[in-house]
Amino acid sequence: MQTTTILYIILALLLSFSVAFFQYFYKVKNTSKINLLLFVLKTTSLFLLILLLINPTIKKTELQDIKPKLSFLIYNSRSISFFKEDKNVREFISKIQNNKALNDKFDVGKFTFGKSVQVLDSLSFKENETNISDAISSINELHKDKIAPIVLLTDGNQTIGNDYEFINSKQKIYPLVFGDTTKYKDLKISQLNVNKYSYIKNKFPVEVLLN
């Protein structure tokens, strides 16, 4: 409330008090309890009427600490268990759940995906189909008006859906790769020459340049 408005309210109260006092007590020889009651009622009614004309407004500011969203997309496919990485994934999820600093800083959401996306209940690693692009799009839609980065736990293998390499994600994506990884850390595929599309039973050459 502004200082000017507060001054107007004080003046309104003084004016109401003065008018009521002049009417019921000024030069009145005989006063009674009725005069006192009428004085109070008059002062109150005049003050409220003037207050309506002033029309004061009270602004209230509330500060709310909202933690940013952080979504974990966990690959629940058979390929994870096939490469015996299911234990590593479970241990990683356990570390997330027990990381106090991470949970204090972020509103952590955990989801599993295979053919579709689900809130994490349990991990079975029995999904036969994988749609990474749909999983990323679903989280983008869920947090479309927020800044909510995505941590993607996957081995990168997709069986259905659009090519996730070209997905236009509003949220930043941080992949963590499990599963079929190279044995030697100094081995790098520098170039891969292959037909982008092929038909069933087609045969075509693949050229891989390794460093």
N, C-alpha and C positions, 0 to 999 in steps of 0.2 A: 504494500500500500504506500502511495506517495506521501511525502511530508505535507503537501498542500491539502490533500484530502483529509489528513488527520487534523489539521488546523480547522478546516470547515466543520468537522464533526464536533470539535471542542466548542467552537462558536455556536453551533446549533444547540448543544446542551446548555450553554450559558444563556442563550436567548430564550429557550424553553423554560428554564428555571426562572428567569427574570419576569417573563410574562405571567407565569403562574403565581409567582410571589406577589407581583403587583396586584393581581386580581383577587387573591384570597387573604393576603396578610398586610399589604400596604394600607396604612391608616384605618385598619379594621380594629375596632376596640374589643369586640367580643369574638374570640376564636374558639373553636371546638374541634373535636376529633373529626367531624364531618369536613371541616375546612382543610385539615391536614390530609385526609383521604382524597379530597377533590384536588388539592394541590399536587399530590403525587400522580394522580391520574392525568391531570392537565399537562404536567411536565413531560410525562411519558408519551402521551399522544402527540403533543407538539413536536417533541424530539423525533419520534418515528416518522411523522409527516415530512419534516425537513430532511431527515435521513434518506427518504425515498427520492427527494429532489436532488440530493447530492449524489445518490446512487454509487456508493463506494464499491470498489472491487478488490478482492483479496487474491493475490497471485501466490500459488504454492508451487514450489519447485521440488521435485523428487529426483534423487540420484539413485540409479539402480546399476549395480555392477553385473553386467551380463558377460559370461565367459564365451569366447569364440568356440564355434563348433569344430570338432576334429573327428572325421569319419574314418574308420578302419574297414576296408573291404577285404574279406578273407576268402580265399579260393577254397571251395569245398569239394573239389573234384577228385576222382580216383587217381589221377596222375600224381597228386601229392603223396598219397600213400604208396603208390607204385614205386616211386623213387625214394621211399622211406624217409620222407621229410615231414610226416605228420607230427612226429614228436617235437621237432624243432618249431613247427607252427604253434603247437599247443603251449610250448614253453614261452614263446614270444608273446602270445596272448595273455598268459599268466603274468608276465612281467609288466604288461600294459595295465592290467587290473590292479597290480600292487604298487605301481609307480605313483606315489603321492604327489610329487611335484607336477607330473603331467596332468593328473586328474584335478589338481587345484587350479591349474592354468587354463585347461580346456574343458569344455563339455564334450566328453568322449562318447561317440556312438559306434557300436560294433555291428557289422552286418556280414552275412555270408552270401555267397553267390555261386551259382552253377548255371542252370537254365534261367533262373530268376533270382531276385534279391530278397533276402529275408533278414529280420533282426536276429542277431546271434542268440541262439538258445543252446545249441550243442553242435559239435563238429563231428560229422560222420565220414567225410571224405569218400562219399559213394555217388556223387553226382556224375552222370554219364555225359551231360552236355554242358558246355560253358559259353556264356555270352558276356564277355568283358565289357563291350561297348554299352550294352543295355544296363549293366550294373553301374557304370560311371554316369550314364544319363539319368538313372533313377535317383542317385545321390544329388546330382546337379538340380534336378527338379525339386527334391525334398528341401534343399537349402538355396533356392533360387534367389532369395532376397538377402542372403547373408554371405559373409566371407567364411567359407568352411572347407579348408583343404582336405584332400583325400589321401590316405596312405593305402596303397594297393599291395596286398600280399598275394602273389601269384607266381606261377612258373612261366607265364606268358603264353600258354597254349590256349587257343580259342577254337571251338568247333562250330559255333553258329553265330549269326549276327553280323553287323557291319565291322569293317576293319577298324579296331580301336586306335590304330596308329594315327588315323586322320580325324578322330573325333574332336569336335570343338567344345572343349570343357571350360566352363567359366571358372571352376575351382582348380587350384593348383593340385597336381597329382604327383605323389612321391612313391614310386614303385620299390618294393622289397622283393627280391627274386628268391624263390625256393624251388627245389626240384632238380630238373635236368640241367646242371651247371657243368661247365668245362672242368676237367681235372687239373689242368695246369694254368696257373694264374697269369703266366706270361704268354699265353696263346691268344691270338686275336684274329678274328675274321675281318680282313681289311676291305674285301669286296666280294659280293655275291652276284653272279650273273645267272639269271633264270627267267623263264617266261612267267609273267605275272599271272596269267590265266591259262587254264588247260581244261580239256574235256576228259571224262572218265575213260580210262584205258589208253590215253595218249602217252606216248613216250617222248621225252625231251631231255636234252643235256642240261646239267647243272655244273657251273664252274665256280669253285670256291678258292679264293686267294687267302692263304694263312700266313701270318707273321708270328 
